[in-house]
Amino acid sequence: MTAHKTTTRPKMPAPSDLLNIDSMLDEEERMIRDTVRRFVRERVDPIIGEHFEAGTFPRELIGEMAEMGLLGMHLEGYGCAGLSAVSYGLACQELEAGDSGLRSFVSVQGSLAMFPIWAFGSEEQKQRWLPRMAKGEVIGCFGLTEPDHGSDPSGMRTNARLEGDTYVLNGSKMWITNGGVADLAVVWAKAEEGIRGFLVEKGTPGFSTSDIKHKLSLRASVTSELYFDNCRVPAENVLPGVVGMRGPLSCLSEARFGIAWGATGAHRACYEAALEYAKSRVQFGKPIAGFQLVQQKLAIMATELVKSELLALQLGRLKDAGQVHPVQISVAKRNNVREALKTAREARSVMGANGITLEYPVSRHMNNLESVFTYEGTDDIHTLIIGQAITGLSAFS
Ligand SMILES: Cc1cc2nc3c(=O)[nH]c(=O)nc-3n(C[C@H](O)[C@H](O)[C@H](O)COP(=O)(O)OP(=O)(O)OC[C@H]3O[C@@H](n4cnc5c(N)ncnc54)[C@H](O)[C@@H]3O)c2cc1C
């Protein structure tokens, strides 16, 4: 039997960290988190509502994010910061506390555009693109989804026909983050030998884009369609290291990891906004935070927040140990986005009519999270991945 230790009375935990998760981070991780948190508070929070309303991405922040090492942050070499998965996750968390659009930009740049070049590119492709992408001088996008092929991208119609030393691309991609602003598109298309990744430079004849307007979610993020009409891409622009769906799926695993973390940032921002509001909003002669029904909502938000953060942290520790399985990423992406969305909705209700305005971040996060719930594998698709892993039976079709 272990002896019962006598300790001093534990300190009351912070309202946004009821499990003292902060103590599970090392000094470098805390420093990275605090740096990105400060950047978001000082540079993002004051302007993001206007960008959301105008439907524009805050391009002016790209240089600063690059300087902080946030682009391709978890990749080694080629001008990338080479930091741990947990550090990358913490940065995603803080960015998404600002806005999912900002985290999406960083996820797409680092995990969906730089990662495939880093993992499957030739040495020449790596040297040519990665250092400039890390500096934010070249913006990337990732074209997998098509108008008729979302959850089942393997049915894609975009195709690549080899003619001499050139591939001729035909087809289209839809819902592509950064599409209209990208200098380089990583495009997945069906070639004779299987699905291949192509590096398509902006301005290549036969390649055009148009931005998707009238979105009610991720408004501070560019989302576009990509069109390929006999677009000729030199064979040297093919990613040589992968053929088949393993290519795009491994990129998605990287990005989903960041989303699992990012969602906890939006979750925290909504909870904190509701908590502050509830403490100062007086109805029936007292702050609404003093009513049991409001406390129940806040208690659930705070509990789900730390549960999500613990999931993300364990996922990060597994990834840093080289031990993460895709199904574990599905568990965290599905849970953390789902719970963040629930918290956003509850936070909105706590804030009454004020909750629907852009003066507070809650409705903005709530609308953003609807996209996050859907992209990078919908909630349903992650449910099926988990279901298959635990039963051994596929229920996809
Ligand atoms: C803002 C935004 C940004 C995006 N950025 C990118 C990007 O940068 N690059 C990119 O390639 N894609 C991107 N996407 C696309 C995104 O990945 C897809 O929207 C997603 O994969 C779902 O595809 P879909 O919208 O066609 O829905 P569908 O696949 O048509 O699904 C519709 C519904 O059916 C359900 N469903 C589908 N199959 C099954 C099944 N077997 N069992 C049960 N239910 C099922 C889904 O869960 C969903 O509820 C983005 C999307 C958004 C909204």
The ligand as an SDF file (V2000), in Angstrom:
LIG
                    3D

 53 58  0  0  0  0  0  0  0  0999 V2000
  -14.9190   26.2450  -45.6080 C   0  0  0  0  0  0  0  0  0  0  0  0
  -14.4510   24.9750  -46.2090 C   0  0  0  0  0  0  0  0  0  0  0  0
  -13.1230   24.8160  -46.5730 C   0  0  0  0  0  0  0  0  0  0  0  0
  -12.6760   23.6490  -47.1940 C   0  0  0  0  0  0  0  0  0  0  0  0
  -11.3650   23.5410  -47.5880 N   0  0  0  0  0  0  0  0  0  0  0  0
  -10.9850   22.4610  -48.3440 C   0  0  0  0  0  0  0  0  0  0  0  0
   -9.6610   22.4110  -48.9010 C   0  0  0  0  0  0  0  0  0  0  0  0
   -8.8240   23.2880  -48.6640 O   0  0  0  0  0  0  0  0  0  0  0  0
   -9.3480   21.3680  -49.7220 N   0  0  0  0  0  0  0  0  0  0  0  0
  -10.2330   20.3690  -50.0090 C   0  0  0  0  0  0  0  0  0  0  0  0
   -9.8810   19.4660  -50.7650 O   0  0  0  0  0  0  0  0  0  0  0  0
  -11.4920   20.3820  -49.4690 N   0  0  0  0  0  0  0  0  0  0  0  0
  -11.8840   21.4110  -48.6530 C   0  0  0  0  0  0  0  0  0  0  0  0
  -13.1630   21.4520  -48.1260 N   0  0  0  0  0  0  0  0  0  0  0  0
  -14.1130   20.4070  -48.4870 C   0  0  0  0  0  0  0  0  0  0  0  0
  -14.4690   19.4640  -47.3530 C   0  0  0  0  0  0  0  0  0  0  0  0
  -13.3880   18.6240  -47.0690 O   0  0  0  0  0  0  0  0  0  0  0  0
  -15.7450   18.6990  -47.7660 C   0  0  0  0  0  0  0  0  0  0  0  0
  -16.8030   19.6250  -47.6790 O   0  0  0  0  0  0  0  0  0  0  0  0
  -15.9990   17.4890  -46.8960 C   0  0  0  0  0  0  0  0  0  0  0  0
  -15.0920   16.4700  -47.1850 O   0  0  0  0  0  0  0  0  0  0  0  0
  -17.4370   16.9370  -47.0890 C   0  0  0  0  0  0  0  0  0  0  0  0
  -17.7430   16.8000  -48.4260 O   0  0  0  0  0  0  0  0  0  0  0  0
  -19.1250   17.3990  -48.9910 P   0  0  0  0  0  0  0  0  0  0  0  0
  -19.2460   18.8070  -48.5270 O   0  0  0  0  0  0  0  0  0  0  0  0
  -19.1390   17.1410  -50.4480 O   0  0  0  0  0  0  0  0  0  0  0  0
  -20.2550   16.5920  -48.2880 O   0  0  0  0  0  0  0  0  0  0  0  0
  -20.7890   15.1230  -48.6800 P   0  0  0  0  0  0  0  0  0  0  0  0
  -19.6670   14.1690  -48.7700 O   0  0  0  0  0  0  0  0  0  0  0  0
  -21.7210   15.2270  -49.8300 O   0  0  0  0  0  0  0  0  0  0  0  0
  -21.6200   14.7710  -47.3750 O   0  0  0  0  0  0  0  0  0  0  0  0
  -22.9220   15.2820  -47.1120 C   0  0  0  0  0  0  0  0  0  0  0  0
  -23.4570   14.6040  -45.8590 C   0  0  0  0  0  0  0  0  0  0  0  0
  -23.5310   13.1860  -46.0480 O   0  0  0  0  0  0  0  0  0  0  0  0
  -22.8170   12.5340  -45.0200 C   0  0  0  0  0  0  0  0  0  0  0  0
  -22.2130   11.3080  -45.5390 N   0  0  0  0  0  0  0  0  0  0  0  0
  -21.4110   11.1510  -46.6280 C   0  0  0  0  0  0  0  0  0  0  0  0
  -21.0420    9.8870  -46.7570 N   0  0  0  0  0  0  0  0  0  0  0  0
  -21.6000    9.1940  -45.7270 C   0  0  0  0  0  0  0  0  0  0  0  0
  -21.5840    7.8360  -45.2880 C   0  0  0  0  0  0  0  0  0  0  0  0
  -20.8900    6.8900  -45.9200 N   0  0  0  0  0  0  0  0  0  0  0  0
  -22.3030    7.4990  -44.1820 N   0  0  0  0  0  0  0  0  0  0  0  0
  -22.9740    8.4530  -43.4990 C   0  0  0  0  0  0  0  0  0  0  0  0
  -23.0380    9.7450  -43.8480 N   0  0  0  0  0  0  0  0  0  0  0  0
  -22.3560   10.1120  -44.9460 C   0  0  0  0  0  0  0  0  0  0  0  0
  -21.7620   13.5260  -44.5750 C   0  0  0  0  0  0  0  0  0  0  0  0
  -21.2790   13.2420  -43.2720 O   0  0  0  0  0  0  0  0  0  0  0  0
  -22.5420   14.8180  -44.6520 C   0  0  0  0  0  0  0  0  0  0  0  0
  -23.3070   14.9960  -43.4890 O   0  0  0  0  0  0  0  0  0  0  0  0
  -13.6020   22.5980  -47.4390 C   0  0  0  0  0  0  0  0  0  0  0  0
  -14.9370   22.7310  -47.0200 C   0  0  0  0  0  0  0  0  0  0  0  0
  -15.3500   23.8960  -46.4130 C   0  0  0  0  0  0  0  0  0  0  0  0
  -16.7910   24.0210  -45.9880 C   0  0  0  0  0  0  0  0  0  0  0  0
  1  2  1  0
  2  3  1  0
  2 52  2  0
  3  4  2  0
  4  5  1  0
  4 50  1  0
  5  6  2  0
  6  7  1  0
  6 13  1  0
  7  8  2  0
  7  9  1  0
  9 10  1  0
 10 11  2  0
 10 12  1  0
 12 13  2  0
 13 14  1  0
 14 15  1  0
 14 50  1  0
 15 16  1  0
 16 17  1  0
 16 18  1  0
 18 19  1  0
 18 20  1  0
 20 21  1  0
 20 22  1  0
 22 23  1  0
 23 24  1  0
 24 25  2  0
 24 26  1  0
 24 27  1  0
 27 28  1  0
 28 29  2  0
 28 30  1  0
 28 31  1  0
 31 32  1  0
 32 33  1  0
 33 34  1  0
 33 48  1  0
 34 35  1  0
 35 36  1  0
 35 46  1  0
 36 37  1  0
 36 45  1  0
 37 38  2  0
 38 39  1  0
 39 40  1  0
 39 45  2  0
 40 41  1  0
 40 42  2  0
 42 43  1  0
 43 44  2  0
 44 45  1  0
 46 47  1  0
 46 48  1  0
 48 49  1  0
 50 51  2  0
 51 52  1  0
 52 53  1  0
M  END
$$$$
